[in-house]
Amino acid sequence: MRCLGFANVLFFIAVSNVGIVFGCTCNVSPPPCYEFWRTDAVFIGTVKKVHRDDSFPFDKVEIGVEENFRGMSSSVAETYNYGHSCAHTFKDGEKYLFYGSIDKDVRNRIATGLCNRTSQFNDSIVDFEFLRSLRSNESAFWIWGTISEIGFDIPLRGIRAEILGQKKKLHGISDELGNIKIEVPRQGKYTVRVHLPKGTRDVNGLSRNDRTLWEEQMKQIVRAKLDGQRPFIDYNLDVKANRCGWFDVSIPIHN
């Protein structure tokens, strides 16, 4: 699925002294059970050394690989501090969970940045629940949603979603990061209903850019009730073993 709710993570760098500024705008990062399968390498590593590489204009970053989940067969990986607004600036001794694409010519070299799930290591990172379930050969069947407010890219907490057509009621509520995770019993096709909050605006109240975003979202929605009591939107999602069905939506809210 195309990422439609824009969680704009803005980072700025100034170029020379003329005041030119470039910004990095990232789409919502897909959940780990989605991102893992489209990423070459996923591993835990600690930066061993950042040093100048005379053959390249940016500092080379040497990483000790501590736990490999996907794609990194070497005990030492490398990347660069690329120096642009969408790049991490790695420092000696920092520990990260890395997601990256592998260089086809240098198999232990990865490209990574602020717009994927690479993040400083923390035991509570939500990714580990999924990654360690793969290690234990447990099959996980999840539907994952990402909910935000359109135009402001603010995660929305307390939005309820439910899986339709199941004998046992399956539902979830978005957390402080706007994430909803619902475990389903098996692989297959599911319909998830997102219950919109009171105060949801109709499309006529949106700016031109937000209206375009909403119209793009509607292409992924199979049914919607946007006015009156209990507004909702429905998605059809395909869930496979350890490959979650993912949807994201930016909701227009009255101020």
N, C-alpha and C positions, 0 to 999 in steps of 0.2 A: 504494500500500500504506500502511496505517496504520502509524505509527511505534510499535513495541511495546517496544523496549529503551530504558528511560528513562536518559539520561545527564543526571543532575540537576546543572545548573550553578547553584549557590546563591549568590545575592547578596542582601545584607540592607541595609535602611535603617531607621533609627529614626525614629519619628514623635513630635514634641514631646519632652517630658521624662518621659512616663509609661511608657516602656519598651516600647511596642507595636512589634513588628517584623514586616515583611512580607518574604517570601522569593519569589524568582523561580525557578521550576523549569522547565527546558526539556527537551523531548523530544530524542532524538537528531536532529541536523540531517541531512537527506537529503544525499547526495553531490551535487556540482555538476551532474552529468549528469542528475539528477532534479530538483533544486531550480530550476535555470535555467528550465525550461519552465513552472513555476507561479508565477514571480516577474515582476512588471511591469517592473522596472528592474534592470539589473546593469551597474555601471560602476566605473572607478577614478577617484577624486577626492581632492583635498586641501582641507581646511577652510581657507577664506580668512578668515572672521571669525565670531566668536560674539558676538551683541549682543542687547540687550534689545528685545523686540517689545511695545510698549504695548498692542497689540490681542490679545495672547495671554499667558497666565500663565507661559510658560516662555521660555527664551532661544532665539532663532532662530539657526540654523546655516547659514551660506552656504558652498557647496561649489563649487570649480572643477572641472568635469568634464574629465578628461584623456584617458580612453579609454572609449568607450561600447560595450558588448557587446549591450545589449538595452534598448529602451524610453525612454532619456533623449535627447531630441532637442535640449535646450538645453545651452549651454556652462556654465551656472550652475544648480546644483540647490540645494534647501534642505530642511532638516528642522528638528527641534527637540530640544533637550536636555530630554526630557519629565520628568525628575526622579523616575521610579519605578524599582523594582528590576530591571525587565527592559529598561531603556533604556541605551544608550551615553551617556556624557558626553563629547562631542566638544570638542576644544581647538584653538585656532588652530595651523595648520601641520601638523596630523596628516594622514597619507595613509592612505586606506582602500580596500579593495575593498568596494563597497556592493551589497547586495541590498535591494530595498524595494518596497513597493506605492505606486503613484502616486495622488495625490489627484485625483479626477475633476474638480474645479473649478479646481485650480491644477496644471497639468500638469508643472511642474518640481519639485513638492514631493513628497517621499517619506516614508513611515513605515518605520522600520527598528528593529532591536533586537537584544538578546543571543540571541534564540531563532531567528535565521536565520543565514545564512553571512557576514554582514557582519563583516569583521575588518581589523585594521591591516595595511597593505600589507607584503608580503614576497615577494621573487622566487620563493621556494620554495613558496608556497601551492599546494596540490595542484589547486585550481580552475583554474589557468592552463593546465595541460596540456589540459584540456577546452575552455576558452574560446578558446584560440589555435588549437585544431584546427578549431573552427567558422570562424574567420577565414580559415583556409587552405583551406576547403571540403573538408577531409578527413572521410570518414565514419568514425566510431568506433562500435564495437559492444562494449559492456562489460556485464559483470555485476559488481555492487558489493555487498559485504556489510559489515555493521557488527556486531561481536561484543563482548559485554560479559558481566560476571558479574552474575547476577540478585541483586537486593537491595542490592548495593554500587555498581553502575553503574561498575565498573572495567573499562576496555578490556582485552580478553584478547588477548595476543600469542601467535603460534605455532599458532593454530587452522587446520587445513587444510580446504579446500573443493575440490571437483572437479566438472567438468561431465560428466554421464553421457551415454552414447550417441554419443560422438564418436570418429572414427577416430584422430585425434590427441589425445593426452592433454592436457587443459586443466585447470590447477589453480592455486591460489594459497594463500598463507599470510598470516594476519592480522599487521599490523605493530604498532608500539607504541601506535597509536591505535585498535587493534581493527579496522582497515579491511582488507578483501580486495578486490582489483580483478583481474578476469580478463577478458582480451580474447578475444572470440569472433569467428569469421570472417565472420559475416553476421547479418542480422536474422532473427528467428524465435523459436520457443518452445524453451526449454531447461529441463532439470532439473539443479539444483545440489544436491550432497550436502555437508553440513557434518559433518565427523567430530568428534564430541564427545570431550573429553579424558577420560582415566581419572580417576575420582573424581567424575564427574557423578552428582548425587543423583537419586533418583526423586522424584516429586511429593509423596510423603508427608513428605519432609523439609523442605518449604517452609513459610514463614509464610503466613498467610491472604492477605495482599496479594500476596506473590510467587506464590502458587498461582494467584490470579486472573490475574496477568500471564502466567504460563505457559500457562494455559488459553486466554487470548486469542491467544497466539502459535500455539498448536496449530491454531487455525482456519485459519492460513495455510500450515500444513505438510501436504504430501500423503502423506508416509510417514515413519515414525519407528521407530527401534529404540533404546530408552532403557536397556536393561539388558544384562548379559552382555558378551561381547567385542565390541569395535569398535562402540560406540553411534553412531548418526548420525541426522540429520534431513534430509529432502528438501523442496525448494521447486520449484514450476513457475513460470518467469518468462518474460515476453514482452519481447524486445529489439527495438527499432527503431533506425534510423540516428540516432546522437547522442542517443538517449534510453535510458539504461541500465535494465536490470532490477535492482531493488534489493530486498534483504532485510535485516532486522536481527533479531538474536536475542540474548536474555539467557539465559545458561546457568547452571543451578544447579551449584555446585561444592562438594564436601566440603571443610570446613576442616581 
